[in-house]
């Protein structure tokens, strides 16, 4: 088993090296309008500090946006009223950007003109680290093979489809970390549970700072903890739901602040048009998802959750599969009725689900082996088990 881990560790690092090599040749002027807006937000943060939350075009006094639009041959680069991903506020007093501030903030951590390459290289390295952690924590062949296959897939996805939007790089990192914390929450029941729930809530809230649609990632969590309170009506379930809700609101503070500055109301987003259209079933959108790479991943996530439910010998893991299944169903329903299709819209919920299922399988086996070691005669049994697995 150790040799298998070493081999796949080398595979992970080889995929990572290949990704970084490709990323090193990327250009920040690839003709995608959303890219320009994320870079403009980063420029505002670097220019004005936290006051960069104000994205009004009235602050465009240095020609940054016009220069960026001109570099991609945007036909109306010198007409502020035609700037992409900007919209008029309800009172018509100013034009502001629609994306939330998180992606611009992480881009602002790197030098202007060299922001996308280091962001993606760092995100790739972090995801590779999560994959290696899952691989080396696996103590049973089924979870080890799952960690190997999914780890390689997760690192590959950091190029395609993650490159489609700058917001996806930090989103993928948050999904992996949230998956780990969610698995620990259910595998290590009773151990700093409220703190772990609060950590998950903050991460889910923060994810919306990168993509507003990421707020839907929390739907299954609120459904699970809400139903838990309604069914059991205990002080413990009430405190768990309260901890999740308050932590989620804390994570949303950057979004609230940006909304307040730009729209005048913390609960009013600058988004409009198709992004805020009422849900409707569009056969063209459904066919697009059925024919896309995202559909096989949906099948894999559903089958994995069902198998984990069927063979889990840990009550917490069965609860976790219910949360994952509910969250996946709610998110799929949301995007299936959204009037716009892209190749990455469902990727965040899929990666959150798959990371959670992987860590649940890996940590459950590790925890079971640790429990054996503390029983009478356990150290000898644990050693025999370890030798058999390796």
Order of alpha helices (4+ residues) and beta strands (2+ residues): alpha-alpha-alpha-beta-beta-alpha-alpha-alpha-alpha-alpha-alpha-alpha-alpha-alpha-alpha-alpha-alpha-alpha
